[in-house]
Amino acid sequence: MTIANIFLAIGPWQIAIVVLVVLLLFGGKKIPELMRGLGSGIKEFKDASKEDEPTEDKKQE
């Protein structure tokens, strides 16, 4: 089974089970804090990747 087929095999029941397990492990109060941290991490990653792009354009010229 290829990776593309694995992602297609994930259905709504599997997603619901994963959400339920995460809710049981971390609790309802911890999830917003975890999502806030994840969002800030993604934002920092995007900012860092944007800073690197101009240097690559200068190298190509």
N, CA, C and O atoms as a Tripos MOL2 file, in Angstrom:
@<TRIPOS>MOLECULE
protein
  244   243    61     0     0
PROTEIN
NO_CHARGES

@<TRIPOS>ATOM
      1 N           0.8510   -1.1730    0.0000 N.3       1 MET1
      2 CA          0.0000    0.0000    0.0000 C.3       1 MET1
      3 C           0.9020    1.2440    0.0000 C.2       1 MET1
      4 O           1.7960    1.3670    0.8370 O.2       1 MET1
      5 N           0.6670    2.1340   -0.9160 N.am      2 THR2
      6 CA          1.4870    3.3420   -0.9920 C.3       2 THR2
      7 C           0.9970    4.3800    0.0070 C.2       2 THR2
      8 O          -0.0720    4.2300    0.5980 O.2       2 THR2
      9 N           1.7800    5.4230    0.1900 N.am      3 ILE3
     10 CA          1.4290    6.4730    1.1510 C.3       3 ILE3
     11 C           0.1420    7.1750    0.7350 C.2       3 ILE3
     12 O          -0.6760    7.5200    1.5880 O.2       3 ILE3
     13 N          -0.0460    7.3890   -0.5540 N.am      4 ALA4
     14 CA         -1.2710    8.0470   -1.0260 C.3       4 ALA4
     15 C          -2.4990    7.2140   -0.6730 C.2       4 ALA4
     16 O          -3.5280    7.7710   -0.2930 O.2       4 ALA4
     17 N          -2.4110    5.9140   -0.7900 N.am      5 ASN5
     18 CA         -3.5370    5.0510   -0.4570 C.3       5 ASN5
     19 C          -3.8280    5.0480    1.0360 C.2       5 ASN5
     20 O          -4.9830    4.9220    1.4430 O.2       5 ASN5
     21 N          -2.7900    5.1880    1.8560 N.am      6 ILE6
     22 CA         -2.9900    5.2230    3.3060 C.3       6 ILE6
     23 C          -3.7970    6.4530    3.6930 C.2       6 ILE6
     24 O          -4.7100    6.3660    4.5150 O.2       6 ILE6
     25 N          -3.4620    7.6090    3.0990 N.am      7 PHE7
     26 CA         -4.2060    8.8270    3.4190 C.3       7 PHE7
     27 C          -5.6400    8.7530    2.9190 C.2       7 PHE7
     28 O          -6.5380    9.3310    3.5320 O.2       7 PHE7
     29 N          -5.8650    8.0570    1.8270 N.am      8 LEU8
     30 CA         -7.2260    7.9130    1.3230 C.3       8 LEU8
     31 C          -8.0370    6.9550    2.1820 C.2       8 LEU8
     32 O          -9.2670    7.0210    2.1830 O.2       8 LEU8
     33 N          -7.3730    6.0690    2.9120 N.am      9 ALA9
     34 CA         -8.0580    5.0820    3.7330 C.3       9 ALA9
     35 C          -8.5360    5.6620    5.0630 C.2       9 ALA9
     36 O          -9.3130    5.0230    5.7720 O.2       9 ALA9
     37 N          -8.0800    6.8650    5.4050 N.am     10 ILE10
     38 CA         -8.4990    7.4820    6.6680 C.3      10 ILE10
     39 C          -9.8940    8.0620    6.4800 C.2      10 ILE10
     40 O         -10.1170    8.9080    5.6140 O.2      10 ILE10
     41 N         -10.8200    7.5990    7.2950 N.am     11 GLY11
     42 CA        -12.1930    8.0470    7.1920 C.3      11 GLY11
     43 C         -12.6190    8.8560    8.3980 C.2      11 GLY11
     44 O         -11.8130    9.1260    9.2880 O.2      11 GLY11
     45 N         -13.8730    9.2400    8.4310 N.am     12 PRO12
     46 CA        -14.3610   10.0650    9.5400 C.3      12 PRO12
     47 C         -14.3310    9.3490   10.8840 C.2      12 PRO12
     48 O         -14.1490    9.9910   11.9190 O.2      12 PRO12
     49 N         -14.5070    8.0330   10.8860 N.am     13 TRP13
     50 CA        -14.4760    7.3040   12.1590 C.3      13 TRP13
     51 C         -13.0680    7.2890   12.7460 C.2      13 TRP13
     52 O         -12.8950    7.4160   13.9580 O.2      13 TRP13
     53 N         -12.0730    7.1350   11.8940 N.am     14 GLN14
     54 CA        -10.6960    7.1370   12.3840 C.3      14 GLN14
     55 C         -10.3310    8.5090   12.9430 C.2      14 GLN14
     56 O          -9.6640    8.5970   13.9750 O.2      14 GLN14
     57 N         -10.7550    9.5680   12.2830 N.am     15 ILE15
     58 CA        -10.4860   10.9230   12.7640 C.3      15 ILE15
     59 C         -11.1840   11.1520   14.1000 C.2      15 ILE15
     60 O         -10.6020   11.7480   15.0060 O.2      15 ILE15
     61 N         -12.4100   10.6890   14.2300 N.am     16 ALA16
     62 CA        -13.1530   10.8550   15.4790 C.3      16 ALA16
     63 C         -12.4690   10.1100   16.6250 C.2      16 ALA16
     64 O         -12.4280   10.6100   17.7490 O.2      16 ALA16
     65 N         -11.9430    8.9420   16.3560 N.am     17 ILE17
     66 CA        -11.2430    8.1700   17.3870 C.3      17 ILE17
     67 C          -9.9730    8.8930   17.8210 C.2      17 ILE17
     68 O          -9.6730    8.9550   19.0130 O.2      17 ILE17
     69 N          -9.2280    9.4350   16.8710 N.am     18 VAL18
     70 CA         -8.0050   10.1650   17.2060 C.3      18 VAL18
     71 C          -8.3310   11.3960   18.0430 C.2      18 VAL18
     72 O          -7.6440   11.6780   19.0250 O.2      18 VAL18
     73 N          -9.3740   12.1290   17.6610 N.am     19 VAL19
     74 CA         -9.7820   13.3190   18.4260 C.3      19 VAL19
     75 C         -10.1930   12.9290   19.8370 C.2      19 VAL19
     76 O          -9.8440   13.6170   20.7960 O.2      19 VAL19
     77 N         -10.9200   11.8510   19.9720 N.am     20 LEU20
     78 CA        -11.3560   11.3790   21.2890 C.3      20 LEU20
     79 C         -10.1580   10.9900   22.1610 C.2      20 LEU20
     80 O         -10.1240   11.3150   23.3480 O.2      20 LEU20
     81 N          -9.1890   10.3060   21.5850 N.am     21 VAL21
     82 CA         -7.9980    9.9070   22.3430 C.3      21 VAL21
     83 C          -7.2070   11.1330   22.7790 C.2      21 VAL21
     84 O          -6.7420   11.1910   23.9170 O.2      21 VAL21
     85 N          -7.0470   12.1080   21.9000 N.am     22 VAL22
     86 CA         -6.3320   13.3390   22.2560 C.3      22 VAL22
     87 C          -7.0670   14.0660   23.3640 C.2      22 VAL22
     88 O          -6.4420   14.5720   24.2960 O.2      22 VAL22
     89 N          -8.3840   14.1250   23.2750 N.am     23 LEU23
     90 CA         -9.1830   14.7840   24.3070 C.3      23 LEU23
     91 C          -9.0380   14.0780   25.6510 C.2      23 LEU23
     92 O          -8.9440   14.7330   26.6890 O.2      23 LEU23
     93 N          -9.0180   12.7590   25.6380 N.am     24 LEU24
     94 CA         -8.8570   12.0110   26.8840 C.3      24 LEU24
     95 C          -7.4560   12.1640   27.4700 C.2      24 LEU24
     96 O          -7.2990   12.2340   28.6890 O.2      24 LEU24
     97 N          -6.4430   12.2150   26.6140 N.am     25 LEU25
     98 CA         -5.0720   12.3200   27.1020 C.3      25 LEU25
     99 C          -4.7480   13.7010   27.6700 C.2      25 LEU25
    100 O          -4.1350   13.8100   28.7320 O.2      25 LEU25
    101 N          -5.1560   14.7420   26.9680 N.am     26 PHE26
    102 CA         -4.7600   16.0870   27.3490 C.3      26 PHE26
    103 C          -5.8310   16.8580   28.1060 C.2      26 PHE26
    104 O          -5.5100   17.8050   28.8240 O.2      26 PHE26
    105 N          -7.0710   16.4820   27.9670 N.am     27 GLY27
    106 CA         -8.1450   17.1980   28.6370 C.3      27 GLY27
    107 C          -8.5870   18.4070   27.8330 C.2      27 GLY27
    108 O          -7.8590   18.8900   26.9650 O.2      27 GLY27
    109 N          -9.7760   18.8880   28.1270 N.am     28 GLY28
    110 CA        -10.3540   20.0010   27.3780 C.3      28 GLY28
    111 C          -9.6650   21.3220   27.6150 C.2      28 GLY28
    112 O          -9.6550   22.1790   26.7310 O.2      28 GLY28
    113 N          -9.0820   21.5100   28.7950 N.am     29 LYS29
    114 CA         -8.4500   22.7940   29.1060 C.3      29 LYS29
    115 C          -7.0770   22.9270   28.4630 C.2      29 LYS29
    116 O          -6.6260   24.0420   28.2050 O.2      29 LYS29
    117 N          -6.4100   21.8190   28.2010 N.am     30 LYS30
    118 CA         -5.0520   21.8580   27.6630 C.3      30 LYS30
    119 C          -5.0280   22.0130   26.1430 C.2      30 LYS30
    120 O          -4.0360   22.4970   25.5980 O.2      30 LYS30
    121 N          -6.0790   21.6210   25.4540 N.am     31 ILE31
    122 CA         -6.0780   21.6170   23.9910 C.3      31 ILE31
    123 C          -5.9260   23.0180   23.3930 C.2      31 ILE31
    124 O          -5.1320   23.1760   22.4660 O.2      31 ILE31
    125 N          -6.6460   24.0540   23.8740 N.am     32 PRO32
    126 CA         -6.4250   25.3870   23.2940 C.3      32 PRO32
    127 C          -4.9840   25.8700   23.4700 C.2      32 PRO32
    128 O          -4.4370   26.5340   22.5900 O.2      32 PRO32
    129 N          -4.3820   25.5400   24.5950 N.am     33 GLU33
    130 CA         -2.9960   25.9310   24.8380 C.3      33 GLU33
    131 C          -2.0610   25.2150   23.8600 C.2      33 GLU33
    132 O          -1.1190   25.8230   23.3510 O.2      33 GLU33
    133 N          -2.3120   23.9380   23.5960 N.am     34 LEU34
    134 CA         -1.5000   23.1900   22.6450 C.3      34 LEU34
    135 C          -1.6580   23.7370   21.2300 C.2      34 LEU34
    136 O          -0.6750   23.8470   20.4970 O.2      34 LEU34
    137 N          -2.8830   24.0820   20.8390 N.am     35 MET35
    138 CA         -3.1300   24.6270   19.5060 C.3      35 MET35
    139 C          -2.4890   26.0060   19.3450 C.2      35 MET35
    140 O          -1.9870   26.3390   18.2710 O.2      35 MET35
    141 N          -2.5060   26.7970   20.4020 N.am     36 ARG36
    142 CA         -1.8750   28.1150   20.3680 C.3      36 ARG36
    143 C          -0.3690   27.9600   20.1420 C.2      36 ARG36
    144 O           0.2240   28.6980   19.3550 O.2      36 ARG36
    145 N           0.2360   27.0110   20.8260 N.am     37 GLY37
    146 CA          1.6610   26.7400   20.6450 C.3      37 GLY37
    147 C           1.9660   26.2260   19.2540 C.2      37 GLY37
    148 O           2.9770   26.6030   18.6610 O.2      37 GLY37
    149 N           1.1090   25.3750   18.7280 N.am     38 LEU38
    150 CA          1.2920   24.8610   17.3790 C.3      38 LEU38
    151 C           1.1850   25.9800   16.3530 C.2      38 LEU38
    152 O           1.9750   26.0380   15.4110 O.2      38 LEU38
    153 N           0.2160   26.8650   16.5310 N.am     39 GLY39
    154 CA          0.0360   27.9890   15.6160 C.3      39 GLY39
    155 C           1.2180   28.9330   15.6310 C.2      39 GLY39
    156 O           1.6610   29.3940   14.5790 O.2      39 GLY39
    157 N           1.7330   29.2260   16.8110 N.am     40 SER40
    158 CA          2.8890   30.1230   16.8800 C.3      40 SER40
    159 C           4.1260   29.4640   16.2730 C.2      40 SER40
    160 O           4.9560   30.1410   15.6660 O.2      40 SER40
    161 N           4.2500   28.1650   16.4320 N.am     41 GLY41
    162 CA          5.3710   27.4500   15.8180 C.3      41 GLY41
    163 C           5.3040   27.4830   14.3000 C.2      41 GLY41
    164 O           6.3240   27.6670   13.6350 O.2      41 GLY41
    165 N           4.1190   27.3090   13.7520 N.am     42 ILE42
    166 CA          3.9440   27.3650   12.3020 C.3      42 ILE42
    167 C           4.2350   28.7720   11.7880 C.2      42 ILE42
    168 O           4.8570   28.9390   10.7390 O.2      42 ILE42
    169 N           3.7830   29.7860   12.5340 N.am     43 LYS43
    170 CA          4.0290   31.1720   12.1350 C.3      43 LYS43
    171 C           5.5220   31.4720   12.1220 C.2      43 LYS43
    172 O           6.0160   32.1010   11.1860 O.2      43 LYS43
    173 N           6.2430   31.0320   13.1440 N.am     44 GLU44
    174 CA          7.6840   31.2420   13.1930 C.3      44 GLU44
    175 C           8.3910   30.5150   12.0480 C.2      44 GLU44
    176 O           9.3490   31.0390   11.4810 O.2      44 GLU44
    177 N           7.9320   29.3320   11.7130 N.am     45 PHE45
    178 CA          8.5220   28.5790   10.6100 C.3      45 PHE45
    179 C           8.3160   29.3080    9.2880 C.2      45 PHE45
    180 O           9.2400   29.3960    8.4790 O.2      45 PHE45
    181 N           7.1060   29.8330    9.0610 N.am     46 LYS46
    182 CA          6.8370   30.5790    7.8300 C.3      46 LYS46
    183 C           7.6890   31.8340    7.7540 C.2      46 LYS46
    184 O           8.2330   32.1550    6.6970 O.2      46 LYS46
    185 N           7.8100   32.5540    8.8800 N.am     47 ASP47
    186 CA          8.6310   33.7630    8.8970 C.3      47 ASP47
    187 C          10.0920   33.4380    8.6020 C.2      47 ASP47
    188 O          10.7590   34.1670    7.8680 O.2      47 ASP47
    189 N          10.5780   32.3600    9.1650 N.am     48 ALA48
    190 CA         11.9680   31.9640    8.9340 C.3      48 ALA48
    191 C          12.1890   31.5490    7.4840 C.2      48 ALA48
    192 O          13.2440   31.8290    6.9160 O.2      48 ALA48
    193 N          11.2100   30.8890    6.8830 N.am     49 SER49
    194 CA         11.3760   30.4720    5.4920 C.3      49 SER49
    195 C          11.2900   31.6670    4.5520 C.2      49 SER49
    196 O          11.9240   31.6640    3.4970 O.2      49 SER49
    197 N          10.5140   32.6930    4.9150 N.am     50 LYS50
    198 CA         10.4370   33.9040    4.0880 C.3      50 LYS50
    199 C          11.7390   34.6820    4.1510 C.2      50 LYS50
    200 O          12.1280   35.3060    3.1640 O.2      50 LYS50
    201 N          12.4250   34.6610    5.2900 N.am     51 GLU51
    202 CA         13.6990   35.3580    5.4210 C.3      51 GLU51
    203 C          14.7690   34.7150    4.5550 C.2      51 GLU51
    204 O          15.6740   35.4080    4.0890 O.2      51 GLU51
    205 N          14.6930   33.4260    4.3290 N.am     52 ASP52
    206 CA         15.6920   32.7250    3.5360 C.3      52 ASP52
    207 C          15.4860   32.8990    2.0360 C.2      52 ASP52
    208 O          16.4480   32.7790    1.2770 O.2      52 ASP52
    209 N          14.2760   33.1770    1.5860 N.am     53 GLU53
    210 CA         13.9910   33.2670    0.1570 C.3      53 GLU53
    211 C          14.7720   34.3620   -0.5650 C.2      53 GLU53
    212 O          15.2980   34.0820   -1.6420 O.2      53 GLU53
    213 N          14.8860   35.5880   -0.0530 N.am     54 PRO54
    214 CA         15.6370   36.6180   -0.7860 C.3      54 PRO54
    215 C          17.1110   36.2660   -0.9810 C.2      54 PRO54
    216 O          17.7010   36.6410   -1.9940 O.2      54 PRO54
    217 N          17.6990   35.5720   -0.0540 N.am     55 THR55
    218 CA         19.1050   35.2000   -0.2080 C.3      55 THR55
    219 C          19.2640   34.1850   -1.3350 C.2      55 THR55
    220 O          20.2770   34.1980   -2.0350 O.2      55 THR55
    221 N          18.2920   33.3180   -1.5200 N.am     56 GLU56
    222 CA         18.3540   32.3560   -2.6130 C.3      56 GLU56
    223 C          18.2000   33.0640   -3.9570 C.2      56 GLU56
    224 O          18.8530   32.6790   -4.9270 O.2      56 GLU56
    225 N          17.3420   34.1000   -4.0360 N.am     57 ASP57
    226 CA         17.1660   34.8390   -5.2840 C.3      57 ASP57
    227 C          18.4440   35.5760   -5.6570 C.2      57 ASP57
    228 O          18.7810   35.6570   -6.8380 O.2      57 ASP57
    229 N          19.1580   36.1100   -4.6850 N.am     58 LYS58
    230 CA         20.3980   36.8220   -4.9660 C.3      58 LYS58
    231 C          21.4810   35.8670   -5.4810 C.2      58 LYS58
    232 O          22.3090   36.2450   -6.3100 O.2      58 LYS58
    233 N          21.4640   34.6320   -4.9830 N.am     59 LYS59
    234 CA         22.4530   33.6570   -5.4210 C.3      59 LYS59
    235 C          22.2310   33.2690   -6.8810 C.2      59 LYS59
    236 O          23.1930   33.0050   -7.6030 O.2      59 LYS59
    237 N          20.9710   33.2320   -7.3220 N.am     60 GLN60
    238 CA         20.6540   32.8230   -8.6810 C.3      60 GLN60
    239 C          21.0100   33.8890   -9.6810 C.2      60 GLN60
    240 O          21.2530   33.5630  -10.8430 O.2      60 GLN60
    241 N          21.0550   35.1610   -9.2870 N.am     61 GLU61
    242 CA         21.3500   36.2610  -10.2230 C.3      61 GLU61
    243 C          22.7660   36.3440  -10.5750 C.2      61 GLU61
    244 O          23.1600   37.2160  -11.3490 O.2      61 GLU61
@<TRIPOS>BOND
     1     1     2 1
     2     2     3 1
     3     3     4 2
     4     3     5 am
     5     5     6 1
     6     6     7 1
     7     7     8 2
     8     7     9 am
     9     9    10 1
    10    10    11 1
    11    11    12 2
    12    11    13 am
    13    13    14 1
    14    14    15 1
    15    15    16 2
    16    15    17 am
    17    17    18 1
    18    18    19 1
    19    19    20 2
    20    19    21 am
    21    21    22 1
    22    22    23 1
    23    23    24 2
    24    23    25 am
    25    25    26 1
    26    26    27 1
    27    27    28 2
    28    27    29 am
    29    29    30 1
    30    30    31 1
    31    31    32 2
    32    31    33 am
    33    33    34 1
    34    34    35 1
    35    35    36 2
    36    35    37 am
    37    37    38 1
    38    38    39 1
    39    39    40 2
    40    39    41 am
    41    41    42 1
    42    42    43 1
    43    43    44 2
    44    43    45 am
    45    45    46 1
    46    46    47 1
    47    47    48 2
    48    47    49 am
    49    49    50 1
    50    50    51 1
    51    51    52 2
    52    51    53 am
    53    53    54 1
    54    54    55 1
    55    55    56 2
    56    55    57 am
    57    57    58 1
    58    58    59 1
    59    59    60 2
    60    59    61 am
    61    61    62 1
    62    62    63 1
    63    63    64 2
    64    63    65 am
    65    65    66 1
    66    66    67 1
    67    67    68 2
    68    67    69 am
    69    69    70 1
    70    70    71 1
    71    71    72 2
    72    71    73 am
    73    73    74 1
    74    74    75 1
    75    75    76 2
    76    75    77 am
    77    77    78 1
    78    78    79 1
    79    79    80 2
    80    79    81 am
    81    81    82 1
    82    82    83 1
    83    83    84 2
    84    83    85 am
    85    85    86 1
    86    86    87 1
    87    87    88 2
    88    87    89 am
    89    89    90 1
    90    90    91 1
    91    91    92 2
    92    91    93 am
    93    93    94 1
    94    94    95 1
    95    95    96 2
    96    95    97 am
    97    97    98 1
    98    98    99 1
    99    99   100 2
   100    99   101 am
   101   101   102 1
   102   102   103 1
   103   103   104 2
   104   103   105 am
   105   105   106 1
   106   106   107 1
   107   107   108 2
   108   107   109 am
   109   109   110 1
   110   110   111 1
   111   111   112 2
   112   111   113 am
   113   113   114 1
   114   114   115 1
   115   115   116 2
   116   115   117 am
   117   117   118 1
   118   118   119 1
   119   119   120 2
   120   119   121 am
   121   121   122 1
   122   122   123 1
   123   123   124 2
   124   123   125 am
   125   125   126 1
   126   126   127 1
   127   127   128 2
   128   127   129 am
   129   129   130 1
   130   130   131 1
   131   131   132 2
   132   131   133 am
   133   133   134 1
   134   134   135 1
   135   135   136 2
   136   135   137 am
   137   137   138 1
   138   138   139 1
   139   139   140 2
   140   139   141 am
   141   141   142 1
   142   142   143 1
   143   143   144 2
   144   143   145 am
   145   145   146 1
   146   146   147 1
   147   147   148 2
   148   147   149 am
   149   149   150 1
   150   150   151 1
   151   151   152 2
   152   151   153 am
   153   153   154 1
   154   154   155 1
   155   155   156 2
   156   155   157 am
   157   157   158 1
   158   158   159 1
   159   159   160 2
   160   159   161 am
   161   161   162 1
   162   162   163 1
   163   163   164 2
   164   163   165 am
   165   165   166 1
   166   166   167 1
   167   167   168 2
   168   167   169 am
   169   169   170 1
   170   170   171 1
   171   171   172 2
   172   171   173 am
   173   173   174 1
   174   174   175 1
   175   175   176 2
   176   175   177 am
   177   177   178 1
   178   178   179 1
   179   179   180 2
   180   179   181 am
   181   181   182 1
   182   182   183 1
   183   183   184 2
   184   183   185 am
   185   185   186 1
   186   186   187 1
   187   187   188 2
   188   187   189 am
   189   189   190 1
   190   190   191 1
   191   191   192 2
   192   191   193 am
   193   193   194 1
   194   194   195 1
   195   195   196 2
   196   195   197 am
   197   197   198 1
   198   198   199 1
   199   199   200 2
   200   199   201 am
   201   201   202 1
   202   202   203 1
   203   203   204 2
   204   203   205 am
   205   205   206 1
   206   206   207 1
   207   207   208 2
   208   207   209 am
   209   209   210 1
   210   210   211 1
   211   211   212 2
   212   211   213 am
   213   213   214 1
   214   214   215 1
   215   215   216 2
   216   215   217 am
   217   217   218 1
   218   218   219 1
   219   219   220 2
   220   219   221 am
   221   221   222 1
   222   222   223 1
   223   223   224 2
   224   223   225 am
   225   225   226 1
   226   226   227 1
   227   227   228 2
   228   227   229 am
   229   229   230 1
   230   230   231 1
   231   231   232 2
   232   231   233 am
   233   233   234 1
   234   234   235 1
   235   235   236 2
   236   235   237 am
   237   237   238 1
   238   238   239 1
   239   239   240 2
   240   239   241 am
   241   241   242 1
   242   242   243 1
   243   243   244 2
@<TRIPOS>SUBSTRUCTURE
     1 MET1         2 RESIDUE 1 A MET
     2 THR2         6 RESIDUE 1 A THR
     3 ILE3        10 RESIDUE 1 A ILE
     4 ALA4        14 RESIDUE 1 A ALA
     5 ASN5        18 RESIDUE 1 A ASN
     6 ILE6        22 RESIDUE 1 A ILE
     7 PHE7        26 RESIDUE 1 A PHE
     8 LEU8        30 RESIDUE 1 A LEU
     9 ALA9        34 RESIDUE 1 A ALA
    10 ILE10       38 RESIDUE 1 A ILE
    11 GLY11       42 RESIDUE 1 A GLY
    12 PRO12       46 RESIDUE 1 A PRO
    13 TRP13       50 RESIDUE 1 A TRP
    14 GLN14       54 RESIDUE 1 A GLN
    15 ILE15       58 RESIDUE 1 A ILE
    16 ALA16       62 RESIDUE 1 A ALA
    17 ILE17       66 RESIDUE 1 A ILE
    18 VAL18       70 RESIDUE 1 A VAL
    19 VAL19       74 RESIDUE 1 A VAL
    20 LEU20       78 RESIDUE 1 A LEU
    21 VAL21       82 RESIDUE 1 A VAL
    22 VAL22       86 RESIDUE 1 A VAL
    23 LEU23       90 RESIDUE 1 A LEU
    24 LEU24       94 RESIDUE 1 A LEU
    25 LEU25       98 RESIDUE 1 A LEU
    26 PHE26      102 RESIDUE 1 A PHE
    27 GLY27      106 RESIDUE 1 A GLY
    28 GLY28      110 RESIDUE 1 A GLY
    29 LYS29      114 RESIDUE 1 A LYS
    30 LYS30      118 RESIDUE 1 A LYS
    31 ILE31      122 RESIDUE 1 A ILE
    32 PRO32      126 RESIDUE 1 A PRO
    33 GLU33      130 RESIDUE 1 A GLU
    34 LEU34      134 RESIDUE 1 A LEU
    35 MET35      138 RESIDUE 1 A MET
    36 ARG36      142 RESIDUE 1 A ARG
    37 GLY37      146 RESIDUE 1 A GLY
    38 LEU38      150 RESIDUE 1 A LEU
    39 GLY39      154 RESIDUE 1 A GLY
    40 SER40      158 RESIDUE 1 A SER
    41 GLY41      162 RESIDUE 1 A GLY
    42 ILE42      166 RESIDUE 1 A ILE
    43 LYS43      170 RESIDUE 1 A LYS
    44 GLU44      174 RESIDUE 1 A GLU
    45 PHE45      178 RESIDUE 1 A PHE
    46 LYS46      182 RESIDUE 1 A LYS
    47 ASP47      186 RESIDUE 1 A ASP
    48 ALA48      190 RESIDUE 1 A ALA
    49 SER49      194 RESIDUE 1 A SER
    50 LYS50      198 RESIDUE 1 A LYS
    51 GLU51      202 RESIDUE 1 A GLU
    52 ASP52      206 RESIDUE 1 A ASP
    53 GLU53      210 RESIDUE 1 A GLU
    54 PRO54      214 RESIDUE 1 A PRO
    55 THR55      218 RESIDUE 1 A THR
    56 GLU56      222 RESIDUE 1 A GLU
    57 ASP57      226 RESIDUE 1 A ASP
    58 LYS58      230 RESIDUE 1 A LYS
    59 LYS59      234 RESIDUE 1 A LYS
    60 GLN60      238 RESIDUE 1 A GLN
    61 GLU61      242 RESIDUE 1 A GLU
